[in-house]
Amino acid sequence: MLRITRIDPEPLERIPSVNAAPGGRRTEYTFVPVYRAYVEGLPESLQGLLVTSDLQGYDTDRVPPQERRLLGHVVADFTDDLAELEMIPDQLAVGALLAGDFYAINTLDKRGGLGNVEGVWGSFLERFRWVAGVSGNHDQFGGACDFEVFTGQANCYPLHGRVIEVDGLSIAGISGIIGTSRKPWRCSPKEWERMAERVLEQEPDILILHQGPENPVKRRKGHPLVNEVLARFEHQPLVIFGHCRWPEVVSSLPSGAQLLNVDYRAVMLVPEV
């Protein structure tokens, strides 16, 4: 079983970024923190896992919109520098786990939108041993809200209601969010429940979601159905998610599930020493 034992309190680095502020009335300048955390149970074939989601922004607003680079590309590039400085392991010995929402509108005048992030996944695929992940509710791939563009792609594992095994890790994933609207990447509660039970019955080491559980005690946003379904199982995976940013990077549920919230942040998981 993969378990996080601790996380460094301060980020390794902070990557500058820009996006539309909530409401779209101004531009927001902020940073993507890159943390290092330590895990037990990582297979010997891997030196680490890079985990991230919700990189909805761009590198700069000082160039024309068409020349701006989505933040996912920037973070992937930045890992080259971290690896060269030996702050993280060689990327070829690291798997990348993506929890969705890598699109932002390049005019920086509105939050949200729906757009192509196939290239962002490609930036991680170029560097890392493999990529596994889910779609967020703002993501398209090859202009569509499905994973068909990745069919036959080596070392790429898009997940929606299935479990894969790679490098000795069992990884499950469910894309999108829970909802009844006809907007892209929505699952009805019943559909989501069926998928979640099916993958959890296979006792994965990791469950990647876009929308995670809630924490009502600390008033952390999420969906209570995630909590309910997880509580039905004795085996509790490491649950990776984004969609709503929590102050805590690492936390846990009463069911025993350990949670890793990577909304607008990146976390490098390395073996505990």
N, C-alpha and C positions, 0 to 999 in steps of 0.2 A: 504494500500500500504506500502511495506517495503522500508524504506529510511535510508541511512547512514547519521547521523548528524555530526559526527566528527570521527577522528582517532588519537590515541596517536602518537606523532611525533617519539618517540623512541620505538623500539621493546621491548616486554616483555623479550625475550631471543633470542639468536642466536645459532642455532644448527650446529656444525661443520660437514662438508661433503667433499667428494672428488669425482672428475670425470675427464674424459679426457678433456683437454682444446680444444677449437676449432681447428680443423685441426689434432687433435690426436697426436701431436708431444711432448706433455708433460702432466704432471698431474697437475690439478688445485685444490687448496684447498680453500674452501670458506665456507660461513655460510648461513643457511636458517633462515631469520628473522621471528619471530612470533609476529604479531601485535595484538593490541586490538582496535576494532572500536565499535562505538555505533550506534544503530539503533532504529527507531520508527516503530511501526507496527508489532513487533514480537508477535505471539500468546502467551497467558498466559501459555499454556502447555509446552512451551520451555523456557529455560534459556539462550540459545545461539545457534549459528551456527558456526562450524569450517569449514573454506573454504581454499582449497589448490589445487595446480596443479604443473605439470612440476618438480616433485622432481626426476630429472634424475641424480642420483648419488648414492654413497655408504657411509657407515659409516667410512671406513678406507681402506688404502692400505697396512697395516702392517700385514695382514694375507693372506693366499692363496685365490685366486679369488672365489673358491667355498664356502668359509667361510664368505665372505663379505655380508653385509645386505643392501638390497635396502633402499634408503633414506625414502621412504614412511613408511616402518616399523619403522624406527628410529623416525620419527616425531610423528607417532601414539603412540609409547611407551613414548615419551617425554611428551605427554599431561597428562600421569599419574602423573608425578612429578608436573606439573603445577597445576593440580587439587588438589593434596595433599597439596600444598602450598597455595591453595585458590586464585591462580592467574587467574584461569579460573573456570567456574562452573563445577559441577559434570557432567561427560560425559554422564551419563544416562539421563540427562535432556537437552542434546545438540544433534542436528542433524549435520551430516558431509556432506559437499558438495564437490565433487571431479570433477575437470575440466580437467582431462586427463593427459597422459604422465607421467607414473611412472616407466618406464623401462630404464635401462642403461646397457651397456655391462660391465660385471664384470672384464674383463681384463684391463679396463681403458685405452685402446689404441686407441679407436675410439668413436666418438659421435654417437648418434642415435641408430640404430638397431631396432629390433622388438622382443618383448618378453613378457612372461607371467607375468601379474600383478594381477591375481586373489587373490593371497595371500596378497597383499597390501590392496586391498579392504577389505579382511578378517580381517586385523589388525584393521581397523577402525570400522568394524562391531562388533568386540569383545568388543569394548569400548563404542561406541556411541549409542544413542537411535535408530538411523537409518542412513543409508547412501543412498544418491542420487547422481548421477553423470553421466558423459559422458566419452567416450573413446577418448584418444588422438590418433594421427597417428602412435605412436610407441607401442601401447598397444595390447596385446592379453589376452584372458581369457580362461583358460583351453586349451591353444594351438590353439585357433581359434580367428578370427577377428569378433566375434559376442558375444552376451550376453547369449547364451543358457545355459552356466554353472550356471547362477544365477536363472534359472527357478525354482520357488517354494521356493526360499530363503527368509525367513522372514526378514522384515525390510530392504530390499535391493531393490533399485529402479534405475536400469540402464536406461538411457534415450537416445533415438534416434528418434526424430520426434514425441514425445508424451508428454503429460502433466499428472502429478499425483497430488493428494492432500494428504498431510500428516500433521497431527497436525495443521490443519487450514491454512497451506501454500499451495499455488498452484505453482508447480515447473515444468517448461518446460526444455527440453534439446535437443541439436543436437550434435551428436558425430562427431569427425574427422575434416577434413579441406575441403575447397572448392578447387576442382581441377578436371581435366579431365583425369588424368593418371589412370592406373589400379592398382596402389599401394593401400594397405589396408586403409580403413577408409577415402576414398575420396568421396565427393559428387559433382556431376556436378553443375554448377551454377543454372540451372533450377530446379534440384532436391532439392537443398538446399533452394531455394526461395519458392518452394511449401511447404516444411516442415515448414519453418519459418513462413510463412503466416498462415498456419493451426494452429500452436501452439499459435501465437500471437493473433489470433482472440479469443482465450479463455481467454485472459487477465490474464496471470500468474503473480504472485508476483515476481517470480525469473525466469530468463532465463539463463541456464548454457550452455556455448559453450566451445569448445576447442579453436577454432580460433575466435577472436573477431573482432570488428570494427577497422578502422584506425582513426588516428587523423592527418590529413594532415597539419593542422596549426602548430602543435608541432612536426611533422615528426615522429609520432608513427606508427609502423607497424601494419597492420591488413588488413582486406579485405573490400573494399568499398561496396560490396553487402550487408554486414551486416548493414552498415549505411543506405543504400537506403531502405531496407525493414523496419527497425525500424522506419524510418521517416514517413511511411505510416499510422502509428497507433497513435491514441490519447493516449491510455493507454501505459505507458512506464514502463517496469519492471526493476528491478535491474539486470543488465547484468554482469554475472560472467564469466571470461575467463582467458586463459593463452596463451601458444604457443609462444608469443613474450613478452619479459619482458619490461615493461614500468617503467620509474623512479617514476611516480605517482601511488600510490596504488589505490586511489579513484579519479575519475574524472567524467566528464559528456559530453554528446553530445548536439548539438543544438536542437535535437528532444526532449530533456528532459530526456533521458535515463541516469540513473546513472551507472557508470562503476566501477567494482572491478577487478583489475588485480592481479592475485595470482600466476603468473609465478615464480617458485622457492621461494615461500614465503607461509606462512600460516597466516590467519587472523581469529581471534576470534571475532565474532559479538555478542555483548551483549546489553541488553535493555538500552536505554538512561534513565538516572535518573534525 
